[in-house]
Amino acid sequence: MARAFIPYTSTATLPRLLHEVEQKNPMLESFYTAPTSIENFSAQMTAKAAQFSTENRIVLANCINEQYTHLNPETSTKAQIDALKQASTFTVTTGHQLNLMGGPLYFLYKIISVINLAKRLKEKYPKYTFVPVFWMATEDHDFEEINHFYFGEHRLKWQYPSQGPVGRLSTKELTAFFSQFSAHLGADEHSKAVIDMFQKAYIKQHNLADATRCLVHQLFGKDGLIVVDGDDAQLKRLFLPAIKNELEKQLVFDEVSKTNQALKSVDSNFKIQVNPRPLNLFYITNTLRKRIEVSNGIFRVLNTDLSWNLDGIIKELETHPERFSPNVLLRPLYQETILPNLCYVGGGGELSYWLQLKSCFDAFNINFPLLLHRNSAIIVSKRLQEKLKKIHLTIEDLFLSSSELSAHIVKTQSHLIDFSDQKKHLKQQFENLYSIAKQTDASFLGAVAAQEQKQLKGLSNLEKRLLKAEKRKHNAQIEKALWLQSVLFPNGNLQERVLNFSTFFADHGHDFIEKLKSELHPFQQGFTVISL
């Protein structure tokens, strides 16, 4: 291939806000701690160590050990969890929804990003321990977002009447889904490995949180990755002061609203990822996840009969902290309260809303982490690479829209329809005519300008007609290119946002995971082209 790495700047896939941060726009410096370089982790460790207590470390390690009991983890995993008790240990974290089999490929890229980042940090700062963490979004409730995945061209969906936090959902009804999935797999070694992985995670575990932890542990446990479930009463007790603060003062709404206005003042085209609510908490049980709203001093759980005054809801919080769930804006503060975390690794949308939260962290006196965009990849078969080479295209060309790609093929293989030189020559000729008109009678300048526009328009129309003729001539090649584009961009989307890792694991086994780990580098901002 012509290039093994394609920067985000060449693909227009990075959100505008993230692009401006990447370009080090000085007007955005107040929205994050510091640029995420390996050198800047030193100051981050100092700041986090000053804030994170030994007591919190012990609670964290004990809770994670308890969460892992159903897996009977090996000694190395237990040692990694117990290392969190030490003041010299820090985490680097990513998170994801509880999609079946991890959902789209970028689930893997997120995890590999933190695994490789932890390794890089250990090389740079050998006196410290760095634990890669996967934070499960167990308290989410949008079942329709997580109940399916794509194995090749097959969309496999779990039909289930979901209620409440998804992490607490029973997996006992997944037997039929397992049969549906298995029917698309072969009888070879790698396909059997996928089937075994699914059975261990989803058939033998009791709920979706345990199943997801089991799946991730099978894939990355040997790499020192630790899975954390925030849906835990003891961990929420560590966050209890911040929840009280939110109930009493509603600081998140005030701070994020001010930040959103500030971002818009920098650039009105920035997309505000999340708008705050007056109260950013949910009330949850096994079958319920509803927003809490406050009006005239009364706190109500939407669409229920539950309500309290301030004293009553604080008593409920202190008695049952597990029933209070932070929303998307409060969750990052919860995560950074209970983890000795240095850096959050996420996608463009995630990091955009993290950038809305810096002043909120300051108001809660919680250390704001460094932010790093996750790795991205394009997985290409050798056969597809050969087909691209035959029609003189690169992977980067396939990031164009279908119409742009068609025009690109015609223009790069035809010298008949680029009238740039002719237009330039015409403009030079009219410069002479403008000069003559000025010297003769300035009232003719308008007529000259009109004639110039008429002739330029005539050239443009002729160029378009020739382009259409060339498209017909190159139609076969364009069809091949568009087919190749559809293979790498399923349904017009990035491959990493559609296909599940099992699509490739069924053909290549663990070698696929190892290849990703070896070729993805945490500080590279773009798409790594990976040949299989």
Secondary structure, DSSP 4 states (H G I P E B T S, - for coil): ---SEEEGGGTT-S-HHHHHHHTT-GGGGGGSSS---GGGHHHHHHHHHHH--HHHHHHHHHHHHHHTGGG---HHHHHHHHGGGSTTEEEEEEEE---GGGSBTHHHHHHHHHHHHHHHHHHH-TTSEEEEEEEE-TT---HHHHSEEEETTEEEE------S-GGG-B-GGGHHHHHHHHTTS-SSHHHHHHHHHHIIIIISSSBHHHHHHHHHHHHHGGGT-EEEE---HHHHHHTHHHHHHHHHH-HHHHHHHHHHHHHHHH-TT-----PPPSS-EEEEETTEEEEEEEETTEEEETTSS-EE-HHHHHHHHHH-GGGEEE-TTTHHHHHHHHS-EEEEEE-HHHHHHHTT-HHHHHHHT-PPPEEEEPPEEEEE-HHHHHHHHHTT--TGGGGS-HHHHHHHHHHHT-SSS--HHHHHHHHHHHHHHHHHHHHH-GGGHHHHHHHHHHHHHHHHHHHHHHHHHHHHHTHHHHHHHHHHHHHHSGGGS-GGGTBBTHHHHHHHTHHHHHHHHHH--TT--EEEEEE-
